[in-house]
């Protein structure tokens, strides 16, 4: 039920983000969604792509520090309070959200959020028990 | 104005005759009392009797800082411990500190040379000397203090830190002379300005600044902001402490080395060969009157040049130029000695950190700053910012704890630090560009 995300270390330097996306584009890797977390010195670019292995290897070849992480994609009813309902389940289960960001496409009437949890398996169990739809990676890569 | 006119204005022939006599006597003493010198002099095939002229100095072996470390703590002392009245030590940032001992006569000599230095800088009996050099194992505070007392001036033993109080005391006590590192003087002036106090309204007229490298541009800046005459002082604990050499206020062109107590030489740091007057090289000093821990041809690692040209002040002692660098890779950051290898050792101790780093030293708001750039490899990379920040904080904390220097760690991309062929360039020092 995990989704593979790749993370790239990027210094806050002119043109670095453009370079990463260009390398991926040239390799035929399609970015499904992304989030960029930044500090004054550096940023961490987190990507969900159609081919994580390939993305990782082309970026590593170009000298970037890349890592792979398992994240969880959850469908959220696209209505007021939709996100709050999910977070309430996690809160009740004592599960920490390390970070989260939205998937750019909608899935039917639902939005998709990407979560990074401290306890991934526990989070998936808690969400599925409450009938939230946790999406498998394959769905996202090809969406 | 002189403190000891007779000695400060000795004709060159008289200085050299005195140096030769004192050198022979010192060599005889260490040969007898210090096993390290007994051995190294024997190896070089020299003894006190074989020194016929000052040129024979070049036949004597060098003494290195490492020799002092290897002799930790007391093995280079040339007198029994009961004759040692004071012990100082260098910061010891590479492990064991360099320990130096003084007999009563050494303290007397040091006080006199510091008093001479004060007078050369334009300080007189009746001045109020605000001494912000650190007191303690570091020689700066007590060295200047005893010199001030010997001169008969009033000394305020402030030591470093507590800037607000420093400014208050200077205002209220009417300090006329300030002794501290050049960067701290500017820091104090800035801090005062924030409190609405202009240093130019204080009574300060002379500032004696040393213990770190500074430029002519910085002198002008200090003189403008503090409204005083700023002079450069040189010293090192291994040789004595502050007051080994000082600029005279008349010329401010080179630092007079007190040649009746020290013999300066300039050598090529690579070959050890003695260089002629005016050429840049490493300063080597032989102490010729010290009792506690006399040193033969001590390699200071400081780069300068020497001139014997007469000075307008009337002092006949040779002058060395403002220090222009080091022949090793030691950095002086806010008065603290830092070797890149020490930072490297700390980085290597942090799990996952790779050995690619560069130190960037700068001077911002008149204070030295140190930035340590560290490459982020896969071993330490995380998709969470807090983990990366924890690593920088950990390194910053360890450097502060082990070296006593505040730094900023900046994580950079792999391979962004230039790899050089041969010796890696570990240091970018932007301070002397001004």
Boltz contact constraints between the chains, C-beta under 6 A:
constraints:
  - contact:
      token1: [A, 7]
      token2: [B, 383]
      max_distance: 6.0
  - contact:
      token1: [A, 9]
      token2: [B, 376]
      max_distance: 6.0
  - contact:
      token1: [A, 9]
      token2: [B, 381]
      max_distance: 6.0
  - contact:
      token1: [A, 11]
      token2: [B, 412]
      max_distance: 6.0
  - contact:
      token1: [A, 11]
      token2: [B, 413]
      max_distance: 6.0
  - contact:
      token1: [A, 37]
      token2: [B, 385]
      max_distance: 6.0
  - contact:
      token1: [A, 41]
      token2: [B, 410]
      max_distance: 6.0
  - contact:
      token1: [A, 42]
      token2: [B, 411]
      max_distance: 6.0
  - contact:
      token1: [A, 44]
      token2: [B, 383]
      max_distance: 6.0
  - contact:
      token1: [A, 46]
      token2: [B, 383]
      max_distance: 6.0
  - contact:
      token1: [A, 63]
      token2: [B, 414]
      max_distance: 6.0
  - contact:
      token1: [A, 63]
      token2: [B, 415]
      max_distance: 6.0
  - contact:
      token1: [A, 65]
      token2: [B, 376]
      max_distance: 6.0
  - contact:
      token1: [A, 65]
      token2: [B, 378]
      max_distance: 6.0
  - contact:
      token1: [A, 65]
      token2: [B, 381]
      max_distance: 6.0
  - contact:
      token1: [A, 65]
      token2: [B, 414]
      max_distance: 6.0
  - contact:
      token1: [A, 67]
      token2: [B, 381]
      max_distance: 6.0
  - contact:
      token1: [A, 69]
      token2: [B, 383]
      max_distance: 6.0
  - contact:
      token1: [A, 98]
      token2: [B, 384]
      max_distance: 6.0
